[in-house]
Amino acid sequence: MIELEGLTKRFGTKTAVDHLSFQVRPGVVTGFLGPNGAGKSTTMRMMLDLDNPTSGTVRIDGKHYRELQEPLKYIGALLDAKAMHGGRSAYNNLLCLAQSNRIPASRVGEVLDLVGLTAVARKKSKGFSLGMGQRLGIASALLGDPEILMFDEPVNGLDPEGIHWIRNLMKALAAEGRTIFVSSHLMSEMALTADHLIVIGQGKLLADTSMADFIQQNSRSYVRLRSPQREQLLDALHANGFTPVEAGGGTLEVDGATTEKLGELAAENGLVLHELSAQRASLEEAFMQMTAGAVEYHAHGTNVHGADGQGVTAPPAAGPRWGDTTKGA
Ligand SMILES: Nc1ncnc2c1ncn2[C@@H]1O[C@H](COP(=O)(O)OP(=O)(O)OP(=O)(O)O)[C@@H](O)[C@H]1O
């Protein structure tokens, strides 16, 4: 278990991490998400005592990192895959780490095997590709067979097979009851890997929730409609209190409705539908909403339908980018 309490880091006037408090529990993969520059790496560095907090604390199984005897046996981390000594072989890099943590040398061969680097174990790591470097970093994290594992953007540089492998590895490690904490700015990746989510933006906690609840609470569900009798359909929708949104190509989107309700409405009005489908916004959209604040989807719309007051609301041209400061605006 990792516990953060009021963790804060300032670099001069820049607050990189802002009063973060959360727990990372065993037995699940916890995703640590945020846009570039949100403060993920800084938080992880403080968890590992590589940076001093300005204020607040991090506890690993109730202790400060520096109080841990042979920390690699408690917590393994992949932070910067390039941190290895390039002039040493993969095997020797790991052997040095093992020796300084009283880990038997036999474990080096085991973890090299686990990450698929046995064939290049004696090669100098400076010649490694990005993906091989990631695998070597993961091997070093696994060396002490720790109960807690932290990975900062572990799929960086991995090919599709490697990405699949690391995903399954993290899930398998969590299933063994370990605490797995993995950062990413890739929402799609987290959706496939994480059971629990911690989302930060501008160093602040935005969400601490199960993946299922996050999607449920943050993604928008709506119905998509297309009809050759678009004008009549708009009239019928407005007459029944719906606010259709223009989605391009003659398609309309309606929030707060079911396909059953809108199908019946079309039938009652004798309207032909070419499309009637329930939609749920992707996780990516959920993140956009969360980090950009409640995008005022309806409030900033543009009336594109005409002067009869029965306009459709156009969606915003483009959502704010990750890291914008408009949360809650
Ligand atoms: N040593 C430092 N000195 C000054 N500013 C720093 C330092 N380290 C990080 N920062 C700033 O703190 C903020 C958080 O950076 P951090 O690297 O933790 O974010 P991140 O979420 O890991 O981003 P990314 O996904 O791009 O790696 C950024 O604005 C960054 O520029």
The ligand as an SDF file (V2000), in Angstrom:
LIG
                    3D

 31 33  0  0  0  0  0  0  0  0999 V2000
   13.3520   19.8280  -11.8960 N   0  0  0  0  0  0  0  0  0  0  0  0
   12.3660   20.6430  -12.2830 C   0  0  0  0  0  0  0  0  0  0  0  0
   12.5220   21.9810  -12.2620 N   0  0  0  0  0  0  0  0  0  0  0  0
   11.5340   22.7980  -12.6360 C   0  0  0  0  0  0  0  0  0  0  0  0
   10.3130   22.3890  -13.0660 N   0  0  0  0  0  0  0  0  0  0  0  0
   10.0980   21.0750  -13.1050 C   0  0  0  0  0  0  0  0  0  0  0  0
   11.1040   20.1270  -12.7220 C   0  0  0  0  0  0  0  0  0  0  0  0
   10.5870   18.8790  -12.8640 N   0  0  0  0  0  0  0  0  0  0  0  0
    9.3180   19.0400  -13.3230 C   0  0  0  0  0  0  0  0  0  0  0  0
    9.0330   20.3440  -13.4730 N   0  0  0  0  0  0  0  0  0  0  0  0
    7.7460   20.9180  -13.9190 C   0  0  0  0  0  0  0  0  0  0  0  0
    6.7380   20.3720  -13.1110 O   0  0  0  0  0  0  0  0  0  0  0  0
    5.5940   20.0640  -13.8860 C   0  0  0  0  0  0  0  0  0  0  0  0
    5.2470   18.5900  -13.7400 C   0  0  0  0  0  0  0  0  0  0  0  0
    6.2040   17.8160  -14.4470 O   0  0  0  0  0  0  0  0  0  0  0  0
    6.1730   16.2310  -14.4860 P   0  0  0  0  0  0  0  0  0  0  0  0
    7.3370   15.7750  -15.3110 O   0  0  0  0  0  0  0  0  0  0  0  0
    6.0470   15.7030  -13.1220 O   0  0  0  0  0  0  0  0  0  0  0  0
    4.8070   15.9650  -15.2650 O   0  0  0  0  0  0  0  0  0  0  0  0
    4.2810   14.6180  -15.9400 P   0  0  0  0  0  0  0  0  0  0  0  0
    2.8450   14.5140  -15.6080 O   0  0  0  0  0  0  0  0  0  0  0  0
    5.1590   13.4790  -15.5770 O   0  0  0  0  0  0  0  0  0  0  0  0
    4.4210   14.9530  -17.4820 O   0  0  0  0  0  0  0  0  0  0  0  0
    4.8280   14.0030  -18.7310 P   0  0  0  0  0  0  0  0  0  0  0  0
    3.6360   13.1580  -19.0330 O   0  0  0  0  0  0  0  0  0  0  0  0
    5.0880   15.0180  -19.7880 O   0  0  0  0  0  0  0  0  0  0  0  0
    6.0480   13.2420  -18.3170 O   0  0  0  0  0  0  0  0  0  0  0  0
    5.9040   20.4730  -15.3010 C   0  0  0  0  0  0  0  0  0  0  0  0
    5.3960   21.7760  -15.5030 O   0  0  0  0  0  0  0  0  0  0  0  0
    7.4090   20.4880  -15.3330 C   0  0  0  0  0  0  0  0  0  0  0  0
    7.8720   21.4220  -16.2640 O   0  0  0  0  0  0  0  0  0  0  0  0
  1  2  1  0
  2  3  1  0
  2  7  2  0
  3  4  2  0
  4  5  1  0
  5  6  2  0
  6  7  1  0
  6 10  1  0
  7  8  1  0
  8  9  2  0
  9 10  1  0
 10 11  1  0
 11 12  1  0
 11 30  1  0
 12 13  1  0
 13 14  1  0
 13 28  1  0
 14 15  1  0
 15 16  1  0
 16 17  2  0
 16 18  1  0
 16 19  1  0
 19 20  1  0
 20 21  2  0
 20 22  1  0
 20 23  1  0
 23 24  1  0
 24 25  2  0
 24 26  1  0
 24 27  1  0
 28 29  1  0
 28 30  1  0
 30 31  1  0
M  END
$$$$
